[in-house]
Amino acid sequence: MEQSPEAPKQTPTAKEIAADFREKITGPNREYDPGDRLPAARKLAKDLGVQLMTVQSAYGQLRDEGLVLTQQGRGTFVRDPSVPLGTEPGSNPAFTALAAELSSIHDALRLLGERLDRLEQLVGDETPPSP
């Protein structure tokens, strides 16, 4: 069924707004490069005819996916994928906590590996008892 030209335009959902910006950030015809600022949430909400919370939710989805960073008072920016998640100012606190936890797990595994190497050397150096 076709919509008549007089039919009111349907307002986009947060999911649709996020999908549109995801395509503009990662798609083949990319419109935003790392470091580029996305439109201000208030202005975008007004332009799209949606509530501010809808745009904030869309930007939140992109932030949770690691595509953008929000810097309070400055705006929302496309994240540089070459910089490790959770290390940039304004990155999602969950990513920051995860990055710290992964770093500590990595250190613990490295230490365990070193201990295992020493134990294997000690056991290898021992001569088996004769029968």
N, C-alpha and C positions, 0 to 999 in steps of 0.2 A: 504494500500500500504506500503510495507516494504522499508526502506531506505537501500541503498547499503552501505557497509562499507566505500566506498570512499566518500560518501555524507558528505558535511561539517556539523559539529555539529552546531545546532541552539543555538545562544547565549540566555541565560535566560533574562527575563524581571525583573524589580525591584519587581514586584508583585510575580513572581515565586521565586526569591531569598528570599524575606520576608517570603513566605509560607514555604520554606525549613527550614529557621532558626526558624520560629515559631514552627514547628514540633520538631526541635532539642532542643528547650527550654521547650516546654510544653507537648510533646508527651510521649507515654508510654515507648519508648526507648530513653529517654532524653540523650542528649550528653553534655548539658550545664546546670550547676547548678547556683543558685544565687551567684553573685560575680565573675563568670567566665568571662573572656574577650573574645569577639568575634574577629575573624581575623581582622587585620588592613584593612581598606577599600581599600587602594591602592593595597595591596598584593592580596586581594580577587578579585578585579577588574581585575588585571593582570592574575590571575589563571583562572578566568572564561571567560576571553576574552571580557570583557564589559568595558564601560566607567566608570570612577570613580563616576560620577553623578548617575549612575544606582545603584551602591552599596549604595551610600549615601541616595538615595531615599528609598531603601529597609530598611536600618537601621532607617530612619526617620519614616517609617510606623510602625516598631516595637516599636519605642520610643513613637509614638502617641498612641499606644495600651497599653502603660505602661509596656511593657515586658523588655525593655532595657533602660539604661541611657548612655548618651554620655558625657564624661568629656574631655573638650578641652585639647589637648596635651597628654592625657593618653589613650584614646580609648573608645570603646563601651563595656559596661558590662551588664550582665544579672541582672535585678532588683530583689531584694528580695521582694516577694509579701507580706511578713508580715510587711513591713515598709509602712506607709501610703503614698499614691501618693503625689508628690509635695513637700516632705520634705527632699529628698535626694539631695546631691550636684549633679549638672548636670542633674536634672530632667527637663522635658519640662516646659518652663515658663508658658504655658497655665495651666498645672496641678498645678503649684505653686500658680498662681492667683486664680484658682478655689478652692484650699484648703483654702486659706485665706478668700475668699468670703463665703465659706460654714461655716467656723469657726465663722465669724461675724454673719451670719444668725442664727446659732445655739445659740449664745449668746443672740441675740435679741429675739428669740422664748422663751428661758428660762426666760428672764425678763418679757416678756408678760404673760407667764404662772403664774409667781409669782404675778403679778398685778391682774390677773383674780382671783386667789385664794383669795387675799385680798378683792377684790370687792365682791366675793361671800360670804365671811365671814361677811362683813358689811351688806349686804342685808339680810343675814340669821339672823343676830342679831336684826334687826329691827322687831318690832311687827307690824302686819298689823293694820291699823286704824279700830276702831270699827264702825259698821254701825249706 
